[in-house]
């Protein structure tokens, strides 16, 4: 059985109340000699603080739950780094759970797990929460934030990039480089994120007087394989001269398949990615990208949880920038 405060008190010859004060860091009602004796006894007996019990008594959890989508992209580690930085600065702990991908049952299980744990707050990373699970989250009375996703339900607070502007500025950048036949590939066109980027792409084409061919728009799920499949549909002699791929992995898929066809990047085909993770600098040629501030999303999400109640939070955009490398 686990060592209790009563066990330490009995061994040290003091009251349980004194042991409790010493181990909780209170500085009144005992001497330094007593404190040393209690701590030495606790260590000798192998005492472990019951964090859950402390949190139950104080009504103040020190745990942040991060629920992560299983989308096959690679930006979530930067968001989690931002979360962890803020957690360390505020002496908080972080637990991570996976919600699957478009899996209502896994989402609900993850939510139930953290709600039962009575966490301080919940951060949902790229989780497009099923409407059937929204009430469970909202009614839990725990502060929450969605990160790196734009939601249909604008009443739910999220922190992300402006996806319309991502689509618009990526397209404008390619137009300014002399391209007029531009493909848009690998986004989930059933998601708000994918649709907004597509709207931005279409608006930029229209603003520059360029005609849009529906065959240039190819959907997917932001994954590497979606990039490969998109390039296969564009073919060995593609009509497009440039492609906007909706994630770094998808862009690598487009580029690899294009090179398998014998196409030169960027001489025969320009490729631009969205996300701007370290993958862009690892591959050759290096990928020109719309680079999002994922680390900042994690930091801001934590600050919202720490400083604001759930109902006071609003949705905001983090900045992004275009970084020119070698693929355009």
Secondary structure as a PSIPRED ss2 file (coil, helix, strand):
# PSIPRED VFORMAT (PSIPRED V4.0)

   1 X C   1.000  0.000  0.000
   2 X C   1.000  0.000  0.000
   3 X C   1.000  0.000  0.000
   4 X C   1.000  0.000  0.000
   5 X H   0.000  1.000  0.000
   6 X H   0.000  1.000  0.000
   7 X H   0.000  1.000  0.000
   8 X H   0.000  1.000  0.000
   9 X H   0.000  1.000  0.000
  10 X H   0.000  1.000  0.000
  11 X H   0.000  1.000  0.000
  12 X H   0.000  1.000  0.000
  13 X C   1.000  0.000  0.000
  14 X C   1.000  0.000  0.000
  15 X C   1.000  0.000  0.000
  16 X H   0.000  1.000  0.000
  17 X H   0.000  1.000  0.000
  18 X H   0.000  1.000  0.000
  19 X H   0.000  1.000  0.000
  20 X H   0.000  1.000  0.000
  21 X H   0.000  1.000  0.000
  22 X H   0.000  1.000  0.000
  23 X H   0.000  1.000  0.000
  24 X C   1.000  0.000  0.000
  25 X C   1.000  0.000  0.000
  26 X C   1.000  0.000  0.000
  27 X C   1.000  0.000  0.000
  28 X C   1.000  0.000  0.000
  29 X C   1.000  0.000  0.000
  30 X C   1.000  0.000  0.000
  31 X C   1.000  0.000  0.000
  32 X H   0.000  1.000  0.000
  33 X H   0.000  1.000  0.000
  34 X H   0.000  1.000  0.000
  35 X H   0.000  1.000  0.000
  36 X H   0.000  1.000  0.000
  37 X H   0.000  1.000  0.000
  38 X H   0.000  1.000  0.000
  39 X H   0.000  1.000  0.000
  40 X H   0.000  1.000  0.000
  41 X H   0.000  1.000  0.000
  42 X H   0.000  1.000  0.000
  43 X H   0.000  1.000  0.000
  44 X H   0.000  1.000  0.000
  45 X H   0.000  1.000  0.000
  46 X C   1.000  0.000  0.000
  47 X C   1.000  0.000  0.000
  48 X C   1.000  0.000  0.000
  49 X C   1.000  0.000  0.000
  50 X C   1.000  0.000  0.000
  51 X H   0.000  1.000  0.000
  52 X H   0.000  1.000  0.000
  53 X H   0.000  1.000  0.000
  54 X H   0.000  1.000  0.000
  55 X H   0.000  1.000  0.000
  56 X H   0.000  1.000  0.000
  57 X H   0.000  1.000  0.000
  58 X H   0.000  1.000  0.000
  59 X C   1.000  0.000  0.000
  60 X C   1.000  0.000  0.000
  61 X C   1.000  0.000  0.000
  62 X C   1.000  0.000  0.000
  63 X E   0.000  0.000  1.000
  64 X E   0.000  0.000  1.000
  65 X E   0.000  0.000  1.000
  66 X E   0.000  0.000  1.000
  67 X E   0.000  0.000  1.000
  68 X E   0.000  0.000  1.000
  69 X C   1.000  0.000  0.000
  70 X C   1.000  0.000  0.000
  71 X C   1.000  0.000  0.000
  72 X C   1.000  0.000  0.000
  73 X C   1.000  0.000  0.000
  74 X C   1.000  0.000  0.000
  75 X C   1.000  0.000  0.000
  76 X H   0.000  1.000  0.000
  77 X H   0.000  1.000  0.000
  78 X H   0.000  1.000  0.000
  79 X H   0.000  1.000  0.000
  80 X H   0.000  1.000  0.000
  81 X H   0.000  1.000  0.000
  82 X H   0.000  1.000  0.000
  83 X H   0.000  1.000  0.000
  84 X H   0.000  1.000  0.000
  85 X H   0.000  1.000  0.000
  86 X H   0.000  1.000  0.000
  87 X H   0.000  1.000  0.000
  88 X H   0.000  1.000  0.000
  89 X H   0.000  1.000  0.000
  90 X C   1.000  0.000  0.000
  91 X C   1.000  0.000  0.000
  92 X C   1.000  0.000  0.000
  93 X E   0.000  0.000  1.000
  94 X E   0.000  0.000  1.000
  95 X E   0.000  0.000  1.000
  96 X E   0.000  0.000  1.000
  97 X E   0.000  0.000  1.000
  98 X E   0.000  0.000  1.000
  99 X C   1.000  0.000  0.000
 100 X C   1.000  0.000  0.000
 101 X C   1.000  0.000  0.000
 102 X C   1.000  0.000  0.000
 103 X C   1.000  0.000  0.000
 104 X H   0.000  1.000  0.000
 105 X H   0.000  1.000  0.000
 106 X H   0.000  1.000  0.000
 107 X H   0.000  1.000  0.000
 108 X H   0.000  1.000  0.000
 109 X H   0.000  1.000  0.000
 110 X H   0.000  1.000  0.000
 111 X H   0.000  1.000  0.000
 112 X H   0.000  1.000  0.000
 113 X H   0.000  1.000  0.000
 114 X H   0.000  1.000  0.000
 115 X H   0.000  1.000  0.000
 116 X H   0.000  1.000  0.000
 117 X C   1.000  0.000  0.000
 118 X C   1.000  0.000  0.000
 119 X C   1.000  0.000  0.000
 120 X C   1.000  0.000  0.000
 121 X E   0.000  0.000  1.000
 122 X E   0.000  0.000  1.000
 123 X E   0.000  0.000  1.000
 124 X E   0.000  0.000  1.000
 125 X E   0.000  0.000  1.000
 126 X C   1.000  0.000  0.000
 127 X C   1.000  0.000  0.000
 128 X C   1.000  0.000  0.000
 129 X C   1.000  0.000  0.000
 130 X C   1.000  0.000  0.000
 131 X H   0.000  1.000  0.000
 132 X H   0.000  1.000  0.000
 133 X H   0.000  1.000  0.000
 134 X H   0.000  1.000  0.000
 135 X H   0.000  1.000  0.000
 136 X H   0.000  1.000  0.000
 137 X H   0.000  1.000  0.000
 138 X H   0.000  1.000  0.000
 139 X C   1.000  0.000  0.000
 140 X C   1.000  0.000  0.000
 141 X C   1.000  0.000  0.000
 142 X C   1.000  0.000  0.000
 143 X E   0.000  0.000  1.000
 144 X E   0.000  0.000  1.000
 145 X E   0.000  0.000  1.000
 146 X E   0.000  0.000  1.000
 147 X E   0.000  0.000  1.000
 148 X C   1.000  0.000  0.000
 149 X C   1.000  0.000  0.000
 150 X C   1.000  0.000  0.000
 151 X C   1.000  0.000  0.000
 152 X C   1.000  0.000  0.000
 153 X C   1.000  0.000  0.000
 154 X C   1.000  0.000  0.000
 155 X C   1.000  0.000  0.000
 156 X C   1.000  0.000  0.000
 157 X C   1.000  0.000  0.000
 158 X E   0.000  0.000  1.000
 159 X E   0.000  0.000  1.000
 160 X E   0.000  0.000  1.000
 161 X C   1.000  0.000  0.000
 162 X C   1.000  0.000  0.000
 163 X H   0.000  1.000  0.000
 164 X H   0.000  1.000  0.000
 165 X H   0.000  1.000  0.000
 166 X H   0.000  1.000  0.000
 167 X H   0.000  1.000  0.000
 168 X H   0.000  1.000  0.000
 169 X H   0.000  1.000  0.000
 170 X H   0.000  1.000  0.000
 171 X H   0.000  1.000  0.000
 172 X H   0.000  1.000  0.000
 173 X H   0.000  1.000  0.000
 174 X H   0.000  1.000  0.000
 175 X H   0.000  1.000  0.000
 176 X H   0.000  1.000  0.000
 177 X C   1.000  0.000  0.000
 178 X C   1.000  0.000  0.000
 179 X C   1.000  0.000  0.000
 180 X C   1.000  0.000  0.000
 181 X C   1.000  0.000  0.000
 182 X E   0.000  0.000  1.000
 183 X E   0.000  0.000  1.000
 184 X E   0.000  0.000  1.000
 185 X E   0.000  0.000  1.000
 186 X E   0.000  0.000  1.000
 187 X E   0.000  0.000  1.000
 188 X C   1.000  0.000  0.000
 189 X C   1.000  0.000  0.000
 190 X C   1.000  0.000  0.000
 191 X C   1.000  0.000  0.000
 192 X H   0.000  1.000  0.000
 193 X H   0.000  1.000  0.000
 194 X H   0.000  1.000  0.000
 195 X H   0.000  1.000  0.000
 196 X H   0.000  1.000  0.000
 197 X H   0.000  1.000  0.000
 198 X H   0.000  1.000  0.000
 199 X H   0.000  1.000  0.000
 200 X H   0.000  1.000  0.000
 201 X H   0.000  1.000  0.000
 202 X H   0.000  1.000  0.000
 203 X H   0.000  1.000  0.000
 204 X H   0.000  1.000  0.000
 205 X H   0.000  1.000  0.000
 206 X H   0.000  1.000  0.000
 207 X H   0.000  1.000  0.000
 208 X C   1.000  0.000  0.000
 209 X C   1.000  0.000  0.000
 210 X C   1.000  0.000  0.000
 211 X C   1.000  0.000  0.000
 212 X C   1.000  0.000  0.000
 213 X C   1.000  0.000  0.000
 214 X H   0.000  1.000  0.000
 215 X H   0.000  1.000  0.000
 216 X H   0.000  1.000  0.000
 217 X E   0.000  0.000  1.000
 218 X E   0.000  0.000  1.000
 219 X E   0.000  0.000  1.000
 220 X C   1.000  0.000  0.000
 221 X C   1.000  0.000  0.000
 222 X C   1.000  0.000  0.000
 223 X C   1.000  0.000  0.000
 224 X H   0.000  1.000  0.000
 225 X H   0.000  1.000  0.000
 226 X H   0.000  1.000  0.000
 227 X H   0.000  1.000  0.000
 228 X H   0.000  1.000  0.000
 229 X H   0.000  1.000  0.000
 230 X H   0.000  1.000  0.000
 231 X H   0.000  1.000  0.000
 232 X H   0.000  1.000  0.000
 233 X H   0.000  1.000  0.000
 234 X H   0.000  1.000  0.000
 235 X C   1.000  0.000  0.000
 236 X C   1.000  0.000  0.000
 237 X C   1.000  0.000  0.000
 238 X C   1.000  0.000  0.000
 239 X C   1.000  0.000  0.000
 240 X C   1.000  0.000  0.000
 241 X C   1.000  0.000  0.000
 242 X E   0.000  0.000  1.000
 243 X E   0.000  0.000  1.000
 244 X E   0.000  0.000  1.000
 245 X E   0.000  0.000  1.000
 246 X C   1.000  0.000  0.000
 247 X C   1.000  0.000  0.000
 248 X H   0.000  1.000  0.000
 249 X H   0.000  1.000  0.000
 250 X H   0.000  1.000  0.000
 251 X H   0.000  1.000  0.000
 252 X H   0.000  1.000  0.000
 253 X H   0.000  1.000  0.000
 254 X H   0.000  1.000  0.000
 255 X H   0.000  1.000  0.000
 256 X H   0.000  1.000  0.000
 257 X H   0.000  1.000  0.000
 258 X H   0.000  1.000  0.000
 259 X H   0.000  1.000  0.000
 260 X H   0.000  1.000  0.000
 261 X C   1.000  0.000  0.000
 262 X C   1.000  0.000  0.000
 263 X C   1.000  0.000  0.000
 264 X C   1.000  0.000  0.000
 265 X C   1.000  0.000  0.000
 266 X C   1.000  0.000  0.000
 267 X C   1.000  0.000  0.000
 268 X C   1.000  0.000  0.000
 269 X C   1.000  0.000  0.000
 270 X E   0.000  0.000  1.000
 271 X E   0.000  0.000  1.000
 272 X E   0.000  0.000  1.000
 273 X E   0.000  0.000  1.000
 274 X E   0.000  0.000  1.000
 275 X E   0.000  0.000  1.000
 276 X C   1.000  0.000  0.000
 277 X C   1.000  0.000  0.000
 278 X C   1.000  0.000  0.000
 279 X H   0.000  1.000  0.000
 280 X H   0.000  1.000  0.000
 281 X H   0.000  1.000  0.000
 282 X H   0.000  1.000  0.000
 283 X C   1.000  0.000  0.000
 284 X C   1.000  0.000  0.000
 285 X C   1.000  0.000  0.000
 286 X C   1.000  0.000  0.000
 287 X C   1.000  0.000  0.000
 288 X E   0.000  0.000  1.000
 289 X E   0.000  0.000  1.000
 290 X E   0.000  0.000  1.000
 291 X E   0.000  0.000  1.000
 292 X E   0.000  0.000  1.000
 293 X C   1.000  0.000  0.000
 294 X H   0.000  1.000  0.000
 295 X H   0.000  1.000  0.000
 296 X H   0.000  1.000  0.000
 297 X H   0.000  1.000  0.000
 298 X H   0.000  1.000  0.000
 299 X H   0.000  1.000  0.000
 300 X H   0.000  1.000  0.000
 301 X H   0.000  1.000  0.000
 302 X H   0.000  1.000  0.000
 303 X H   0.000  1.000  0.000
 304 X H   0.000  1.000  0.000
 305 X H   0.000  1.000  0.000
 306 X H   0.000  1.000  0.000
 307 X H   0.000  1.000  0.000
 308 X C   1.000  0.000  0.000
 309 X C   1.000  0.000  0.000
 310 X H   0.000  1.000  0.000
 311 X H   0.000  1.000  0.000
 312 X H   0.000  1.000  0.000
 313 X C   1.000  0.000  0.000
 314 X C   1.000  0.000  0.000
 315 X C   1.000  0.000  0.000
 316 X E   0.000  0.000  1.000
 317 X E   0.000  0.000  1.000
 318 X C   1.000  0.000  0.000
 319 X C   1.000  0.000  0.000
 320 X E   0.000  0.000  1.000
 321 X E   0.000  0.000  1.000
 322 X E   0.000  0.000  1.000
 323 X E   0.000  0.000  1.000
 324 X C   1.000  0.000  0.000
 325 X C   1.000  0.000  0.000
 326 X C   1.000  0.000  0.000
 327 X C   1.000  0.000  0.000
 328 X C   1.000  0.000  0.000
